[in-house]
Amino acid sequence: MRITFMGTSVIPRKGQASNSVFVETGNGDSFIFDMGSGVSTNYVAMGIPYSRMDKVFLTHLHADHMSDLT
């Protein structure tokens, strides 16, 4: 299992995205927890295709945890 923090900021800052965690289980499955502002750019930069972003879980409905879902 590999866990990668793709963003950890409460407020989007230059060079730091809001909250998101990418989890790879080792058997080909992957999960995303939260999708805060600015994290889409980080996923693209890491070479993670949108096709792997099919399981997204939100911890709660604040903008810093869900604003890149649109």
Residue pairs with C-beta under 8 A, 6 or more apart in sequence:
1 23
1 24
1 25
1 26
2 23
2 24
2 26
3 21
3 22
3 23
3 24
4 21
4 22
4 23
4 24
4 46
5 20
5 21
6 17
6 20
6 21
6 22
6 39
6 42
6 43
6 46
7 16
7 17
7 18
7 19
7 20
7 36
7 38
7 39
7 42
8 16
8 17
8 19
9 16
9 17
9 18
9 19
9 36
9 64
10 18
10 19
10 64
11 18
11 64
12 18
12 36
12 37
12 38
12 64
16 38
17 36
17 37
17 38
17 39
17 41
17 42
18 34
18 36
18 37
18 38
18 39
18 63
18 64
18 65
18 67
18 68
19 34
19 36
19 39
19 59
19 64
19 65
20 32
20 33
20 34
20 35
20 36
20 39
20 42
20 43
20 68
21 32
21 33
21 34
22 30
22 31
22 32
22 43
22 46
22 48
23 30
23 31
23 32
23 33
24 30
25 31
29 55
30 52
30 55
31 55
31 56
31 57
32 53
32 55
32 56
32 57
33 56
33 57
33 58
33 59
34 57
34 58
34 59
34 65
34 66
35 56
35 58
35 65
35 66
35 67
35 68
35 69
36 63
36 64
36 65
36 66
36 67
36 68
37 63
37 64
37 67
37 68
38 68
39 68
40 68
43 53
56 69
58 65
58 66
59 65
